[in-house]
């Protein structure tokens, strides 16, 4: 019998078997093999024990999947891959690496893959894979002694294995101790039972693992949850949320991403334990909120669990059930906000701008002639949005982009090329297109009798913007036919005065009063210098 191995980065003939000291032999089709007698005597008896010279990593596939009997035709590399496809889990990404790693882990004990089974139900590639095993961390390290390893979280059972400059996590089955900080366990106890390990996880749809034969193993009820399309906590939901309060937002986020319902007991526990979110770091909260907002349909959870979101963004409470008393609006402020969120593309900056665009309305509310008005709410909302985003530790660019959109919304677009040029100069093409999306989402969330007309006007403005951009591009100061050196040569004093001259010239070019030609702009700058006043139209 021959054990077939996949060639590594080194020449296969440099590989030596530890047991026999012999090199593998070449078979037909470019496939290499080692004598079956050279197999290591591990308990599973599933993989070779080869060491590549020069520090190269060993490569092996499960013997049960790749054994080639004497007298049979050797398998090609393509046949290897097809054979693996027949036995591997459904996830596609990183198959070759896991084809190597999982069997090696099994030399130390049982091994399973953990991945986002929920992503599979949507036809998406799982974003993450982990290997879990009943082998202790020390046993895992021993198996991968010829690989690079990292003690990512050895105290909690996780070892990082370096393959092709990438770390793959291998974690020992464990049982968690108490969670006194509502975030992480104070201590963990390793266990040989996969079932015990799965019981500590948050939701039943996440408490699922897959063995090498492609069999799913999960906590009782996980199949029912997938069938019913529901999010249900593992065991006692109150206990799960007391252990790690971030699970509250994770459950809501999963419901928004998958379009699932939250099981009744789990939902009640979410409302009951929402106050624990105050103990979670802003960074972790930010990630969950953004993932929820950019989900395909976040409205149901934003509506049903609005008290939960108000726990981390308290300003939202002011908008709940706030009657706008305006014939152009058919929803209260919060419900209007939700519809705008749903009516803009699922891009983080846009969805955040939609969430905050009217958050300041209650603070600006006045009644005039029996109508509700919100004078200056755009700026108030922008200031509130800035404070919230900084509190959630957002980066400066996101804060700037979101607050700029919030402050700029609500204006009627003037459908002239002159106006388009000015707005492009002020906001840039990307931000102006975002503002158009925000405005369109806003009008589609207003009273039905104004939606069609206002949306049509916005669509026409978008077309005009696209025409101007294609024809002229976006004009900035750097695009002028003259620059600061030209202005200095005219005798304008060095300093802010140079910038003012260029800004004045750019303004006139955007207005269409000056052609962007060097001789025209130099003449205008010279006149500005002589007269010390606004440039005359040319």
C-alpha positions as CSV (number, residue, x, y, z in Angstrom):
1,X,0.0,0.0,0.0
2,X,1.1,3.5,-0.7
3,X,0.1,6.7,1.2
4,X,-0.2,9.5,-1.4
5,X,1.0,13.0,-0.3
6,X,0.6,16.3,-2.0
7,X,3.9,18.0,-3.1
8,X,4.9,20.9,-0.9
9,X,7.0,24.0,-1.7
10,X,10.2,21.9,-1.5
11,X,11.0,19.2,-4.0
12,X,9.3,16.1,-2.8
13,X,12.4,14.0,-3.1
14,X,13.9,16.1,-0.3
15,X,11.2,14.9,2.1
16,X,12.4,12.2,4.5
17,X,10.2,9.8,6.6
18,X,11.1,10.0,10.2
19,X,10.4,6.3,10.7
20,X,12.3,4.9,7.8
21,X,14.6,7.7,6.9
22,X,13.7,7.1,3.2
23,X,12.5,9.5,0.6
24,X,9.1,9.1,-1.0
25,X,8.9,7.6,-4.5
26,X,7.4,9.2,-7.6
27,X,4.4,7.6,-9.1
28,X,2.6,8.3,-12.4
29,X,0.9,11.6,-13.0
30,X,3.4,13.6,-11.0
31,X,2.1,12.2,-7.7
32,X,4.4,11.3,-4.9
33,X,3.9,8.6,-2.3
34,X,5.6,7.1,0.8
35,X,5.5,3.4,1.8
36,X,2.5,2.6,3.9
37,X,4.8,1.0,6.5
38,X,6.3,4.5,7.0
39,X,3.1,5.8,8.5
40,X,3.4,7.1,12.0
41,X,1.7,5.0,14.6
42,X,-0.7,7.6,15.8
43,X,-4.0,6.5,17.4
44,X,-6.0,7.5,14.4
45,X,-3.5,6.1,11.9
46,X,-4.7,8.7,9.3
47,X,-1.6,10.6,8.2
48,X,2.0,10.4,7.2
49,X,4.8,11.6,9.4
50,X,7.1,13.3,6.9
51,X,9.5,16.2,7.6
52,X,10.6,18.4,4.7
53,X,14.3,19.4,4.7
54,X,15.3,23.0,5.0
55,X,12.5,24.0,7.3
56,X,9.7,23.3,4.9
57,X,6.3,22.4,6.3
58,X,5.0,18.8,6.1
59,X,2.0,18.2,3.9
60,X,-0.4,15.3,4.4
61,X,-4.0,14.2,3.6
62,X,-6.2,11.7,5.4
63,X,-5.1,8.2,4.6
64,X,-8.7,7.0,4.3
65,X,-9.3,9.6,1.6
66,X,-6.1,9.3,-0.4
67,X,-4.7,5.8,-0.1
68,X,-3.7,4.3,-3.4
69,X,-3.7,0.6,-3.6
70,X,-0.8,-1.2,-5.4
71,X,-1.7,-2.1,-8.9
72,X,-4.1,0.8,-9.3
73,X,-3.5,4.0,-11.3
74,X,-2.1,6.8,-9.2
75,X,-4.3,9.9,-8.7
76,X,-3.4,13.2,-10.3
77,X,-3.5,16.5,-8.4
78,X,-6.9,17.3,-9.9
79,X,-8.2,13.9,-8.8
80,X,-6.9,14.7,-5.3
81,X,-8.9,17.9,-5.3
82,X,-12.0,16.1,-6.6
83,X,-11.6,13.4,-3.9
84,X,-11.3,16.0,-1.2
85,X,-14.4,17.8,-2.5
86,X,-16.4,14.7,-1.9
87,X,-15.4,14.5,1.7
88,X,-14.9,18.1,2.8
89,X,-17.4,20.4,4.5
90,X,-19.4,22.7,2.2
91,X,-17.3,25.8,2.8
92,X,-15.0,26.5,-0.1
93,X,-12.5,29.1,1.1
94,X,-9.2,27.8,2.3
95,X,-10.0,24.2,1.5
96,X,-6.5,23.2,0.7
97,X,-5.2,24.6,4.0
98,X,-7.8,22.8,6.0
99,X,-7.2,19.6,4.0
100,X,-3.8,19.7,5.5
101,X,-4.5,21.1,9.0
102,X,-7.5,19.1,10.1
103,X,-6.0,15.6,9.5
104,X,-2.9,16.7,11.4
105,X,-4.9,17.9,14.3
106,X,-6.6,14.5,14.4
107,X,-3.2,13.0,15.1
108,X,-3.6,14.5,18.5
109,X,-7.3,13.9,18.9
110,X,-10.7,14.6,17.5
111,X,-11.1,17.6,15.2
112,X,-14.0,19.5,13.8
113,X,-14.4,22.7,11.8
114,X,-16.4,25.6,13.2
115,X,-17.8,28.1,10.7
116,X,-20.8,30.3,10.0
117,X,-23.4,27.7,9.1
118,X,-25.9,30.6,9.0
119,X,-24.0,32.1,6.0
120,X,-24.4,28.8,4.2
121,X,-28.2,29.1,4.5
122,X,-28.0,32.4,2.6
123,X,-25.7,30.9,-0.1
124,X,-22.8,33.0,1.1
125,X,-19.2,32.0,1.8
126,X,-18.6,31.8,5.5
127,X,-16.3,34.6,6.6
128,X,-14.4,32.7,9.1
129,X,-13.3,29.1,9.9
130,X,-11.8,27.7,13.1
131,X,-10.6,24.3,14.0
132,X,-11.7,22.9,17.3
133,X,-10.3,19.7,19.0
134,X,-10.3,17.7,22.2
135,X,-6.5,17.8,22.1
136,X,-4.9,20.0,24.8
137,X,-3.0,23.1,23.7
138,X,0.3,21.3,24.4
139,X,-0.7,18.4,22.3
140,X,-1.6,20.7,19.4
141,X,1.7,22.5,19.7
142,X,3.5,19.1,19.5
143,X,1.7,18.1,16.4
144,X,2.6,21.3,14.7
145,X,6.2,21.5,15.9
146,X,7.4,21.8,12.3
147,X,5.0,24.7,11.6
148,X,5.2,28.1,13.1
149,X,2.9,28.5,16.1
150,X,1.5,31.4,18.1
151,X,0.1,31.4,21.6
152,X,-2.9,33.5,20.6
153,X,-4.8,32.5,23.7
154,X,-3.2,29.4,25.1
155,X,-4.8,30.0,28.5
156,X,-8.1,29.8,26.8
157,X,-7.0,26.8,24.6
158,X,-6.2,28.6,21.4
159,X,-3.1,28.0,19.4
160,X,-2.3,29.8,16.1
161,X,-0.7,27.7,13.4
162,X,1.2,29.5,10.7
163,X,0.7,28.2,7.1
164,X,1.9,30.3,4.2
165,X,2.2,33.3,6.4
166,X,-1.3,33.1,7.7
167,X,-2.5,32.1,11.1
168,X,-5.2,29.5,11.6
169,X,-6.7,29.0,15.0
170,X,-6.9,25.6,16.6
171,X,-8.9,25.7,19.9
172,X,-9.4,23.0,22.6
173,X,-12.9,22.1,23.6
174,X,-13.6,24.0,26.8
175,X,-16.2,24.8,29.5
176,X,-16.3,28.5,30.6
177,X,-16.3,29.6,34.2
178,X,-18.1,32.7,35.6
179,X,-18.3,35.9,33.6
180,X,-18.0,38.6,36.3
181,X,-17.3,41.4,33.8
182,X,-20.2,40.3,31.4
183,X,-17.6,40.0,28.7
184,X,-15.2,37.1,29.1
185,X,-15.0,34.1,31.4
186,X,-12.8,34.4,34.5
187,X,-11.4,30.9,33.8
188,X,-11.9,28.0,31.5
189,X,-11.7,24.2,31.9
190,X,-10.7,22.0,29.0
191,X,-12.9,19.1,28.1
192,X,-12.8,16.2,25.8
193,X,-16.5,16.6,24.9
194,X,-17.5,18.6,21.8
195,X,-21.1,18.7,23.2
196,X,-20.0,20.5,26.4
197,X,-18.0,23.0,24.3
198,X,-21.0,23.8,22.1
199,X,-23.3,24.3,25.1
200,X,-21.3,27.4,26.2
201,X,-22.0,29.2,22.9
202,X,-24.5,32.1,22.4
203,X,-27.2,30.9,19.9
204,X,-28.1,27.4,18.7
205,X,-27.5,28.3,15.1
206,X,-23.9,29.1,16.0
207,X,-23.4,26.0,18.2
208,X,-22.7,23.8,15.2
209,X,-19.5,22.0,14.1
210,X,-18.6,19.8,11.2
211,X,-16.4,16.7,11.3
212,X,-14.2,15.5,8.5
213,X,-16.9,13.4,6.9
214,X,-19.1,16.4,6.5
215,X,-21.5,15.6,9.4
216,X,-22.9,18.5,11.4
217,X,-22.9,18.2,15.2
218,X,-24.7,20.7,17.2
219,X,-26.7,21.4,20.4
220,X,-30.3,20.0,20.5
221,X,-32.7,22.3,18.6
222,X,-30.3,23.8,16.1
223,X,-32.0,22.0,13.2
224,X,-35.4,23.3,14.3
225,X,-34.0,26.8,14.5
226,X,-32.8,26.7,10.9
227,X,-36.1,25.2,9.8
228,X,-38.2,27.8,11.6
229,X,-35.8,30.6,10.7
230,X,-35.4,31.7,14.3
231,X,-32.7,32.9,16.7
232,X,-32.7,31.0,20.0
233,X,-30.2,31.2,22.8
234,X,-28.4,28.0,23.9
235,X,-30.0,27.0,27.2
236,X,-31.1,29.8,29.5
237,X,-31.1,33.1,27.5
238,X,-30.9,35.2,30.6
239,X,-27.7,33.4,31.7
240,X,-26.2,33.6,28.2
241,X,-26.7,37.4,28.1
242,X,-25.4,37.8,31.7
243,X,-22.2,36.0,30.6
244,X,-21.5,38.3,27.7
245,X,-23.9,41.2,27.2
246,X,-22.7,41.8,23.6
247,X,-24.7,38.7,22.7
248,X,-27.8,40.9,23.0
249,X,-26.7,43.0,20.0
250,X,-25.3,39.9,18.2
251,X,-28.7,38.2,18.4
252,X,-30.4,41.3,17.0
253,X,-27.8,41.6,14.3
254,X,-28.2,38.0,13.2
255,X,-31.9,38.4,12.9
256,X,-31.4,41.5,10.7
257,X,-28.8,39.7,8.5
258,X,-30.6,36.5,8.1
259,X,-34.2,37.7,8.1
260,X,-34.9,35.4,11.1
261,X,-37.3,36.0,14.0
262,X,-36.0,36.0,17.5
263,X,-37.5,33.3,19.6
264,X,-39.9,34.6,22.3
265,X,-38.0,33.7,25.5
266,X,-34.7,34.9,23.9
267,X,-36.5,38.2,22.9
268,X,-37.8,38.7,26.4
269,X,-34.3,38.2,27.8
270,X,-32.9,40.7,25.4
271,X,-35.3,43.4,26.6
272,X,-34.8,42.4,30.2
273,X,-31.0,42.5,30.2
274,X,-30.3,45.4,27.8
275,X,-28.9,47.5,30.7
276,X,-25.9,45.2,30.7
277,X,-24.8,46.8,27.4
278,X,-23.5,49.8,29.5
279,X,-20.6,47.6,30.6
280,X,-19.5,46.8,27.0
281,X,-16.8,48.8,25.3
282,X,-17.9,51.4,22.7
283,X,-15.7,49.7,20.0
284,X,-17.5,46.4,20.4
285,X,-20.9,48.1,20.3
286,X,-20.0,50.1,17.2
287,X,-19.2,47.0,15.3
288,X,-22.5,45.3,16.0
289,X,-24.6,48.5,15.3
290,X,-22.9,49.0,12.0
291,X,-23.4,45.4,11.0
292,X,-27.0,45.6,11.9
293,X,-27.6,48.9,10.0
294,X,-26.0,47.5,6.9
295,X,-28.0,44.2,7.0
296,X,-30.4,43.6,4.1
297,X,-33.5,44.5,6.2
298,X,-32.7,46.1,9.6
299,X,-36.1,47.7,10.1
300,X,-37.9,44.9,12.0
301,X,-35.2,44.7,14.7
302,X,-34.7,48.5,14.9
303,X,-38.5,48.7,15.5
304,X,-39.0,45.7,17.8
305,X,-35.8,46.4,19.9
306,X,-35.6,50.1,19.8
307,X,-35.2,50.2,23.6
308,X,-32.1,48.1,23.1
309,X,-30.6,50.5,20.6
310,X,-31.6,53.5,22.8
311,X,-29.5,51.9,25.6
312,X,-26.4,52.6,23.6
313,X,-27.6,55.6,21.7
314,X,-29.8,57.4,24.3
315,X,-30.6,60.3,22.0
316,X,-32.8,58.0,19.9
317,X,-35.4,57.9,22.7
318,X,-36.3,61.5,22.0
319,X,-37.6,60.5,18.6
320,X,-39.8,57.6,19.7
321,X,-43.5,58.3,18.9
322,X,-42.8,62.0,18.3
323,X,-45.6,63.3,16.2
324,X,-44.3,65.7,13.5
325,X,-47.7,67.4,13.0
326,X,-46.9,68.1,9.4
327,X,-48.9,67.2,6.3
328,X,-45.8,66.3,4.4
329,X,-45.0,63.5,6.9
330,X,-47.0,60.4,7.6
331,X,-44.7,58.8,10.3
332,X,-43.5,59.9,13.7
333,X,-39.8,60.9,13.8
334,X,-38.4,57.5,14.7
335,X,-40.5,55.6,12.2
336,X,-39.5,58.1,9.5
337,X,-35.9,57.5,10.4
338,X,-36.3,53.8,10.1
339,X,-37.9,54.1,6.6
340,X,-35.0,56.3,5.5
341,X,-32.5,53.7,6.7
342,X,-34.3,51.1,4.7
343,X,-34.5,53.4,1.6
344,X,-30.8,54.1,1.2
345,X,-28.1,51.7,-0.1
346,X,-26.6,49.4,2.7
347,X,-23.3,51.4,2.9
348,X,-22.0,52.3,6.4
349,X,-21.7,56.0,6.0
350,X,-25.1,56.3,4.3
351,X,-27.0,54.1,6.8
352,X,-25.4,56.0,9.7
353,X,-26.4,59.4,8.1
354,X,-29.9,58.1,7.6
355,X,-30.1,57.0,11.3
356,X,-29.0,60.4,12.5
357,X,-30.3,62.8,9.8
358,X,-33.4,63.8,11.9
359,X,-32.3,62.9,15.4
360,X,-32.3,66.5,16.4
361,X,-35.9,67.3,15.2
362,X,-37.5,67.0,18.7
363,X,-35.1,69.6,20.0
364,X,-36.1,72.1,17.2
365,X,-39.9,71.5,17.2
366,X,-42.2,74.5,17.0
367,X,-45.8,74.7,16.0
368,X,-46.7,77.6,13.6
369,X,-50.2,77.9,12.2
370,X,-51.1,74.4,13.4
371,X,-48.1,72.9,11.5
372,X,-45.0,71.4,13.1
373,X,-41.7,72.9,12.0
374,X,-38.1,71.9,12.8
375,X,-36.1,75.0,11.9
376,X,-32.3,74.3,12.0
377,X,-32.7,70.6,12.7
378,X,-30.1,69.7,10.1
379,X,-27.3,71.4,12.1
380,X,-28.6,70.2,15.4
381,X,-28.8,66.7,14.1
382,X,-25.2,67.0,12.7
383,X,-23.9,68.1,16.1
384,X,-25.6,65.2,17.9
385,X,-24.4,62.7,15.2
386,X,-20.8,64.0,15.7
387,X,-21.0,63.5,19.5
388,X,-22.5,60.0,19.1
389,X,-20.0,58.8,16.5
390,X,-17.1,60.1,18.6
391,X,-18.6,58.3,21.6
392,X,-18.6,55.1,19.6
393,X,-14.9,55.6,18.7
394,X,-15.5,56.1,15.0
395,X,-12.5,57.2,12.9
396,X,-12.3,60.9,11.9
397,X,-13.2,60.4,8.2
398,X,-16.4,58.5,9.0
399,X,-17.3,61.2,11.6
400,X,-16.7,63.9,9.0
401,X,-18.5,62.2,6.1
402,X,-21.6,61.3,8.2
403,X,-22.0,64.7,9.8
404,X,-21.4,66.5,6.5
405,X,-24.3,64.5,5.0
406,X,-26.6,65.2,7.9
407,X,-25.8,68.9,7.9
408,X,-26.3,69.1,4.1
409,X,-29.6,67.2,3.8
410,X,-33.0,68.9,3.4
411,X,-32.0,71.4,0.7
412,X,-33.8,71.6,-2.6
413,X,-31.4,70.8,-5.4
414,X,-31.1,73.5,-8.1
415,X,-31.0,71.8,-11.4
416,X,-28.4,74.0,-13.1
417,X,-24.9,73.2,-14.1
418,X,-23.6,76.1,-12.1
419,X,-25.2,74.8,-9.0
420,X,-23.9,71.2,-9.7
421,X,-20.3,72.5,-10.1
422,X,-20.5,74.3,-6.8
423,X,-21.9,71.3,-4.9
424,X,-19.2,69.1,-6.5
425,X,-16.6,71.5,-5.4
426,X,-18.0,71.6,-1.9
427,X,-18.6,67.9,-1.3
428,X,-16.7,66.0,-4.0
429,X,-18.4,63.5,-6.3
430,X,-18.6,60.6,-3.8
431,X,-20.2,62.7,-1.1
432,X,-22.6,64.4,-3.5
433,X,-23.8,61.1,-4.8
434,X,-24.3,59.9,-1.2
435,X,-26.3,63.1,-0.4
436,X,-28.5,62.4,-3.4
437,X,-29.1,58.8,-2.1
438,X,-29.9,60.2,1.3
439,X,-32.3,62.8,-0.1
440,X,-34.1,60.2,-2.2
441,X,-34.5,57.9,0.8
442,X,-35.8,60.8,2.8
443,X,-38.5,61.9,0.3
444,X,-39.6,58.2,-0.2
445,X,-40.3,58.1,3.6
446,X,-42.5,61.2,3.6
447,X,-46.2,61.5,2.9
448,X,-47.4,59.5,-0.1
449,X,-48.7,62.5,-2.0
450,X,-45.3,64.2,-2.3
451,X,-43.0,61.1,-2.8
452,X,-43.3,60.7,-6.6
453,X,-42.8,64.3,-7.6
454,X,-39.9,64.9,-5.2
455,X,-38.2,61.6,-6.1
456,X,-38.4,62.4,-9.8
457,X,-36.8,65.8,-9.2
458,X,-33.9,64.2,-7.3
459,X,-33.4,61.6,-10.1
460,X,-33.2,64.4,-12.6
461,X,-30.6,66.1,-10.5
462,X,-28.6,62.9,-10.3
463,X,-28.6,62.7,-14.1
464,X,-27.4,66.3,-14.4
465,X,-24.6,65.6,-11.9
466,X,-23.5,62.6,-14.0
467,X,-23.5,64.7,-17.2
468,X,-21.4,67.4,-15.6
469,X,-18.9,64.9,-14.1
470,X,-18.5,63.1,-17.4
471,X,-18.1,66.4,-19.3
472,X,-16.0,68.4,-17.0
473,X,-15.0,66.3,-14.0
474,X,-14.9,67.8,-10.5
475,X,-13.1,71.1,-10.4
476,X,-10.9,71.9,-7.4
477,X,-8.4,74.7,-6.7
478,X,-5.6,72.4,-7.9
479,X,-7.4,72.1,-11.3
480,X,-7.1,75.8,-12.1
481,X,-4.9,76.9,-15.0
482,X,-2.9,79.0,-12.5
483,X,-1.5,78.2,-9.1
484,X,0.0,80.0,-6.1
485,X,3.3,80.7,-7.7
486,X,1.6,82.6,-10.5
487,X,-0.3,84.7,-7.9
488,X,3.0,85.4,-6.0
489,X,4.7,86.5,-9.3
490,X,1.9,89.1,-9.7
491,X,3.1,90.7,-6.4
492,X,0.4,89.3,-4.1
493,X,1.9,89.0,-0.6
494,X,2.8,85.5,0.5
495,X,0.3,84.1,3.0
496,X,-3.5,83.6,3.2
497,X,-4.0,86.3,0.7
498,X,-2.8,83.9,-2.1
499,X,-5.4,81.4,-1.1
500,X,-8.1,84.0,-1.1
501,X,-7.2,85.0,-4.6
502,X,-7.3,81.4,-5.9
503,X,-10.6,80.7,-4.0
504,X,-12.2,83.8,-5.6
505,X,-11.0,82.8,-9.0
506,X,-12.3,79.2,-8.5
507,X,-15.7,80.6,-7.4
508,X,-16.0,82.7,-10.6
509,X,-15.0,79.7,-12.7
510,X,-17.6,77.5,-11.0
511,X,-20.2,80.2,-11.6
512,X,-19.3,80.2,-15.3
513,X,-18.1,83.8,-15.2
514,X,-14.5,83.0,-16.0
515,X,-13.0,80.5,-18.4
516,X,-10.4,78.2,-16.9
517,X,-7.7,79.4,-19.3
518,X,-4.3,80.6,-18.0
519,X,-4.4,84.1,-19.7
520,X,-7.9,84.8,-18.5
521,X,-7.2,83.8,-14.9
522,X,-3.9,85.7,-14.8
523,X,-5.8,88.8,-16.1
524,X,-8.4,88.4,-13.4
525,X,-5.8,87.9,-10.6
526,X,-4.0,91.0,-11.8
527,X,-7.2,93.0,-11.7
528,X,-7.9,91.7,-8.2
529,X,-4.5,92.8,-7.0
530,X,-4.9,96.3,-8.5
531,X,-8.4,96.9,-7.2
532,X,-8.2,94.9,-4.0
533,X,-11.8,93.8,-4.5
534,X,-13.9,91.2,-6.1
535,X,-12.8,90.0,-9.6
536,X,-14.9,91.5,-12.4
537,X,-16.7,89.1,-14.6
538,X,-15.0,88.0,-17.8
